[in-house]
Amino acid sequence: MTTNRIVIAALSGQSLALSPIAAGDVVHRYDDGISNVTFGPPSSFAEFGDIDMLWGNYFFTEGEAELINQVTFGLGELSADPTVSIWIFDDPDNDADPTNATPVFSTTAIGEDLGFDFNEVSIDPTLVSGGFFVAIGHLAELTGAPDNPDYPSPGRFDPDGRADRSWFFYDSDIPEDDLASSGFVQRMDGPFVPIQGAFAIRAIGTPVPTPATCALVGCGAVWCGRRRRRI
């Protein structure tokens, strides 16, 4: 099966590591493994120079909370520097919209276009509750002749996946602590998306029982009774 490329208008390195999925872990995903479309910024953005990209999936925890311990992701064409950033955001209102989510974890890794295979990164267990957003970031550097500039296409997605839970952001410097203020924000079923779909980004987490969760964060009954909204 071929890979189609589209463009959508709109840290220190960590080595990749493989980890088995433990019994009882939850795999959050919207792709079916056939993520055959990639994208990057359109050439019309060339006047702004190199563009930061951030793209990801919004998930909900199984039960009250989870410890996310692994992130896996497919990639397309990368810039000359193959470094990618890996982000986890916790969303306070659980509304399936990550623009007001708070970053709770980030690291960097050297990414690779593996076709339909996934880059796999084990991370420090990161506590999330209710809605959370898992995203990959990459600096899309201009290539090509000055009169015909182009960007790489690092984002990989499944056109048959759930598009209303996938989001992407463009800016000269992505404001991770305030995603809503990014220069360009779009959900993957939005009006500027020629092919809808879900990003090839997955998260593996371990459910945390409510009493243990409260002990971990020292929060008490108010946090433990936090209500979740599913869309």
N, C-alpha and C positions, 0 to 999 in steps of 0.2 A: 504494500500500500504506500502511495506517495505522500509526501508532506507538502501541504499547500501553505504559501506564505501570503499574509495580508498585512496591510498597515492600517491602523485605526486612528483616524484623525481625532483629532481631539483637541580601617579596621584591621585588625590583624587576621591572617588567614587561618582557617581551621580545616584540617583534612577531612575528607569524606570518610565515613565509617559505616559499615553494615552492622545492623543489630537485629537479632531475631525478635519477632513479635511474641510477647509473653501471653500465656493463657489468661484470659480476663481483660486484656487490653482492648481498647476501642479504636478502630481505624475509621477516621473521618475522611470521606472522599465523595466527589461528585462525578469524576471521570470513570469511564469503563475500561481504561487502559489503552484505548485507541485515540490518542491525542495527536491528531495528524494535521493540525493547523497551528502556525506560529505567527506572531505579529511583533511589530515594533512601531515607533513613532513614524508619522508620514514625513516625506521629504519637505513638505511645506513648513515644517518646524525648523528647518535648517537655519533660518535667520536668527534663531535663539541659541545656536551652537549645540554642544552636547546636551543631552536630555536625561535626567534621572527618571527611571521608571520604577514603579512599585506595583505589583499585581498579586492578588491573593483570593482566598476563599473564606467565607464567613460560616462558622460551624456553631453547633450547640453541644454542650457537654451532655454526657449520659449521667443522669442523676444531678446532684447539686453541684459537683465540682470534679475536676480531673487534674492530674499532673501530666502535662504533655512532655513526652520524653524523646520523641523522634519526629522529624519533618522530612518528607520525601517530595521530590518535585522533578518534573520534566522540563527540559530547556530546549530552546532553538538556537539560532545563531547568536554568538556573543561578540562583544567588542574585543579589541586586542588584549585588554586586561580581563581575564575570565572571572574575576572576583564577583561574587554575589553576596548580598546580605540577606539574612534570615530573620524575620520579625514575628513576634507573637504579641497581639493586642488583646486586652480584656475590655469588653464593652459594658459600661455601667447600666445601660437601659435595655440591653438584650433585644434590640429592635431590628436585627439583621442588616443594620447600616453601620459600617465601621468608621464613618467620618468623625465620630466623637470618641472613638475607642482610645484607650491608654496603652502605650507600649509597656510591656512587662518583661520582655526578653529580646535580645538581639545578639547576633554573632555574624561572622563572615566565613565564607568557604570558597574554595575554588570549584566552580561549576563546569559542567561538560555537557555538550549536546550528545545524548545517548540514544537519540531516536525515540522509540516508544518506552525505553527503559528509564528508570528514575535515579537521580542522585539521592542518596540517603545520608542523613546527618543525625547522629544522636546528640541530644542537647541536655543541659542540666534540667532536671525535672522542674517544670514551670506551672504554677497553680493558676487555673482559670476557672471561672464560675459562670454558668449560663452561656451567653453568647461570646464568642471570641473569633478573632481574625488572624489568619496565618498568611504571611505575605513574603514574597521574594523581591529584592531590589537589585537593580543593575544600572550602571551608567552606560547609556546608549551613545557611543561615540560616532561621529560622522565619518563616513567613508566615501570613496568615489572622487571623481574630478570636481573641481570647484564649481563648474557650471552644471554638474549633474550629481549633487550630493545625495547620500542615502544613509539610512540607519540600519543596524543589524536588527534581527527579529528574535529577541530572547524569550518572549513569552510563548508557552506551548499550551494549547487547550483542546478539549474534546467538544466538537460541535453538537454532540448529542447529550452533553451534560447539562446540569441545572444552571442556567445562566443568571438567574436572579439572586444567586448567592456569591457570584464572582464580581470583583471590582478591580479597576486599575487607575493609576494616578500618574500624571506627567508633571514635571516642574524642572526648573534649572537646579533646584536643590529641594528634594522632597522634605516637607516639614513633618517628620514622623510624630512629633508631639501634638500636631494639629492638622490631621489629614484633610479636614474640611477646607483648609486654606490653600490646598494645592492648586496650581495653575489650571489643571485639567483633571476632572474627576468623572468617571463614568462606570456605570454598572454594565455587565456584559449582555444585558438585554436592552440597553439604552438606544437612543435615536442615532448615535454616531458609530454604532457597531454594525458593520456590514455582514458579519457572520457571528451569530450568537453561540455561546457555549460556556463550559466550565473549565477553569484552569486545572492543569495537571499538577495540583498541589494537594498533598495529604498530610494529616497529622495523626500521630498515634499517641493515645493517652491512657492512663490508668485511673479508673474511677476512684474517688476518695469518699469514704463514708462521711456523713455529716458530722458526727462527733469528732472524728479525727481531723476533718477540715477545720473545724472551729479551734481545735487545739493548735493546729499549725499556724493559724493566723491570729490567735488570741482575740477573737472577735466577739463571741457571745451570741445570744439568741437572735438579735436583729439580723446579723449577716447570715446566720444559718437558715433563717426563714425567708431569705431573699427569693422573690418570685421571678420566674422566668417566663418570657413571652416567646412563643414559637410562631413564626409566620408561615 
